[in-house]
Amino acid sequence: MEASFYDSTLFTYVLLPGLIFISRVADVTIGTTRIVMVSKGHKFWAPFLGFFEMLIWLVAVSKIFQNLDNWVCYIAFAAGFGMGNYVGLRVEEKLAVGIVKIQIITRKKAGKLIKKLGEAGYGITHHEANGTNENVSIIYSIIKRSEINKVEHIVQSTNPKAFYSVEDVKFVNEGVFPVRTATWRWRKGK
């Protein structure tokens, strides 16, 4: 009797575990992204991603149950979970969804930094305060998460010793945000 490809050692100990690993990476990556969408209040994306997360998970688990005696599938399942967490966090980092509050504390006068942030289109709130050892200036700004690197660059180039922290914000009512310029221009008559 001829053995089928699905009964071969190659399929049982290499391809099947590989598919389970890839499935777990996919479903955990989607799950991590879904959790971020839930925390940011995206009512459409969270259930949409959740559907695919569970569909992929069910396929992976069904293959585990069909191959209970294959320990390589268990390792692939667990390794896919771990790698999926890493990949999911990297994807979430690249998406940069949401709004954050940046708080900047400077030891020197903040006028130049305030001017640079304003010129870049960022709205700020500023006040003077008393630190432990000296007077400080505190600047607050609500920015899009995708703008963090730009603001950090402005802070570091203007006042490299400034202390700053970044916090997630779930919702803002109004604010001053930089205007994005279009990369193309509309020409009359064309």
C-alpha positions in Angstrom: 0.0 0.0 0.0 1.4 3.4 -1.0 1.7 6.0 1.7 0.3 9.4 1.0 2.2 12.7 1.2 0.2 13.7 4.3 1.5 10.6 6.1 5.2 11.3 5.2 7.8 12.4 7.7 8.4 15.6 5.8 4.7 16.7 6.2 4.3 15.4 9.7 7.4 16.9 11.3 8.3 19.9 9.0 5.4 21.2 6.9 2.5 20.8 9.4 4.4 22.3 12.3 5.6 25.1 10.0 2.0 25.9 9.0 0.9 25.8 12.6 3.7 28.2 13.5 2.8 30.6 10.7 -0.9 30.4 11.7 -0.1 31.3 15.3 2.1 34.2 14.3 -0.7 35.5 12.2 -3.5 35.1 14.7 -1.5 36.5 17.6 -0.3 39.4 15.5 -3.9 40.2 14.6 -4.9 39.7 18.2 -2.3 42.2 19.4 -3.5 44.7 16.8 -7.1 44.1 17.8 -6.4 44.8 21.4 -4.8 48.1 20.4 -7.8 49.0 18.3 -10.1 48.2 21.3 -8.1 50.4 23.6 -8.2 53.2 21.0 -12.0 52.9 20.5 -12.0 51.8 16.9 -15.4 50.1 16.8 -15.1 48.8 13.3 -11.6 47.4 13.2 -11.7 45.5 16.5 -14.5 43.0 15.6 -13.3 42.7 12.0 -9.8 41.7 13.2 -11.3 39.5 15.9 -13.2 37.4 13.3 -10.0 36.6 11.5 -8.0 36.1 14.7 -10.4 33.4 15.8 -10.8 31.8 12.4 -7.0 31.3 12.1 -6.8 30.1 15.7 -9.5 27.5 15.2 -7.6 26.1 12.1 -4.4 25.9 14.1 -6.0 24.2 17.1 -7.9 21.8 15.0 -4.6 20.6 13.4 -3.1 20.2 16.9 -6.1 18.0 17.9 -5.7 16.0 14.8 -2.1 15.3 15.6 -2.0 14.9 19.4 0.9 12.5 19.3 3.1 15.0 17.3 5.1 17.0 19.9 6.7 19.1 17.2 3.3 20.6 16.6 3.1 21.7 20.2 6.5 23.4 20.0 5.4 25.1 16.7 2.2 26.3 18.4 4.0 27.8 21.4 6.8 29.3 19.3 4.2 30.9 17.0 2.5 32.4 20.0 5.8 34.0 21.2 6.8 35.2 17.8 3.2 36.5 17.2 3.5 38.7 20.2 6.8 40.2 19.0 5.5 40.7 15.4 2.2 42.1 16.7 4.1 44.7 18.8 6.3 45.7 15.9 3.2 46.0 13.6 1.4 48.1 16.2 4.5 50.3 16.6 4.6 50.9 12.8 0.9 51.7 12.6 1.3 54.4 15.3 -2.5 54.7 15.8 -3.9 57.2 18.2 -3.1 60.4 20.1 -0.6 61.0 22.8 0.2 63.7 25.4 3.9 64.7 25.5 5.1 66.6 28.6 8.4 68.3 28.4 10.2 69.7 31.4 13.1 72.0 30.7 15.7 73.5 33.2 16.4 76.4 31.0 14.0 78.9 29.5 11.6 77.3 27.1 11.0 80.2 24.7 13.1 78.8 21.8 11.5 75.3 22.2 8.0 76.7 22.3 8.7 78.8 19.2 10.1 75.7 17.3 7.1 73.6 18.3 4.7 76.4 17.2 6.5 76.8 13.9 6.1 73.1 13.3 2.3 73.5 13.8 2.0 71.9 17.3 -0.3 73.3 19.8 1.2 73.7 23.3 0.4 74.7 26.8 3.2 76.1 28.9 3.8 77.2 32.5 6.6 77.8 34.8 7.0 75.6 37.9 9.3 74.9 40.8 11.4 71.8 40.6 13.3 70.2 43.5 16.5 72.2 42.9 15.5 74.9 40.5 12.7 76.6 38.5 11.6 74.7 35.4 9.4 75.2 32.4 6.7 72.6 31.6 5.3 72.3 28.1 2.3 70.0 27.3 1.2 69.1 23.8 -1.3 66.6 22.4 0.0 65.1 19.2 -0.7 62.2 16.8 1.3 59.2 17.8 2.9 59.1 14.4 4.4 62.6 15.1 6.4 61.5 18.2 9.7 61.2 16.4 9.3 64.7 14.9 8.6 66.3 18.3 11.5 64.3 19.9 13.8 65.7 17.2 12.7 69.2 17.9 13.1 68.8 21.6 16.6 67.2 21.3 17.9 69.7 18.8 16.6 72.7 20.8 17.1 71.5 24.4 18.9 68.1 24.5 18.8 68.0 28.3 15.0 68.4 28.5 13.1 65.6 30.3 10.0 64.4 28.5 7.4 61.7 28.9 4.7 60.4 26.5 1.3 59.1 27.6 -1.5 57.6 25.5 -4.7 59.6 25.2 -8.0 57.9 24.3 -10.0 60.9 23.2 -9.5 64.7 22.5 -12.3 67.2 21.8 -10.3 69.9 20.0 -6.7 70.8 19.4 -4.1 72.3 17.3 -2.4 69.7 15.0 0.1 70.3 12.2 -1.6 70.6 8.8 -0.4 68.0 6.4 0.5 69.3 3.0 -0.6 67.3 -0.1 2.2 65.7 -2.1 0.4 66.6 -5.4 -1.0 69.9 -6.6 -4.3 70.4 -8.4 -3.7 72.4 -11.6 -6.6 74.3 -13.0 -7.7 72.9 -16.4 -5.7 69.6 -16.1 
